[in-house]
């Protein structure tokens, strides 16, 4: 069986919001009631166990920066741990707004996540 995340570039139904040599940022296929739900996906098929932690850090810094603009009309967005990932063999992370079905909001509440403000700017000293 082919990995659906590996086929993102060849799938005309995918809405690729950003890409570089390492990853894509795309809208998720299943919105689960959210107004906005996106994910960052490595271009290379790599598992959670095998991915280099420095690469994860590099990708996540850029993804959070992208999300702050993408979710700019929301005060916060959720960066969700992959506890309930339907595609667990290919590294990816999901970010979403807080609009969802009651079932999704309950699952989100019990899934490890970080709520990130879209309007706080951090400036290192």
N, C-alpha and C positions, 0 to 999 in steps of 0.2 A: 504494500500500500504506500502510495506517495504521500509525503508530508505536505499538507495544505499550505503551511507557512513558507515552504521552499518554493512554492508555485506562485507566490504573490506577483512577481514581475510579469508573468505570462497570463495572468487572469485579468481580463478586461473589466470585470466587475469590481476590482479592488480600487479604492480611492487612496492612492499614495499621496500623502500630504508633504512628505519630505524623504529624501534619501541621500546617502553618501556611500562611500566605499564599504562601510561596516554594517549599516543597518537601514531599515525602512521605518517610517512612522506612518501607520495606516489607520483608517477607521475600522473598528471591529465589525464583523459580519452580524453578530448578535448584539443588538443594542440593549436588550434586557430592560427596556423602559426608559433608559437614559436618553437625554437630549444629545449628549456628546459622550462618546466612549471610544478611545483610541488605544493603540498599542505600539510599542517599539519592538522590533523583531530583528534579530541578527540575520544578515544575508546568508552567512554560512550556517549550515545545519550543525548546531552544537547544543549539547545537553546542559542542564543546570549544573550538573556535577563537573563537567569538563571545562566550562567557560572560565577564563582568566579573571580573577577579581579586579585587577586593574582595568581590564576592558569594560567590565560591568560598571565600574565607577565612572569611567570616561563617558560611556553611553548614557548613564543615568543623569549625569550633570547636564548634558545636552538635552535629554528628554524633558527634564523638569523645566529647563529654560523654555523649551518649545511649548510645554503645557501651560506655562504662565501666560503666554500670549494667546494660545488656542482657547483657554477657558477664561479669558479676560473679563467676560460679563458676569462671572460667578465670583463670589468672595473667596471660595476655596474649591479645591478639587481633591479627589482621592487617588493616591498612588497605591495600587492594590498588590498584595503578595499573591503569588501564583498557587495558593493552596488548592483552589478548585479549577485549575487550568484544564480545559478540554483537550489541549494539545501539549502534554507535559514533556515531550521529548525534544522540543525545540525551544531554546531560550527566548522568552519574551516577557514584557511587563505591560500591565494595563493601567490606564488612568481614566477616570470617569467623573462626571458631575454627580450631584446628589439627587437628581430627579430619576426615579426608577419605580418599578413595580414594588408593592409592599414586600413580596417574597425576596426580591433582589436586595432591597434595603436591609432586610433582616440578615441575609447572607453576608452582605457587605459589613454589617455591624460586627459579625462574629469572625470575619476574615481579617487577618493582620493587614493593616493599611496605615498610611500616613496621610493626614489632612494637610494640604499645603495651601497657604494663602497666595492669591494671585496678585495682591497689591502691596506686599511687603518687599522692599528692595534691601538686600544685604550688601553692605559695602565693607570689605575687609579694611582693617586699620593698618 
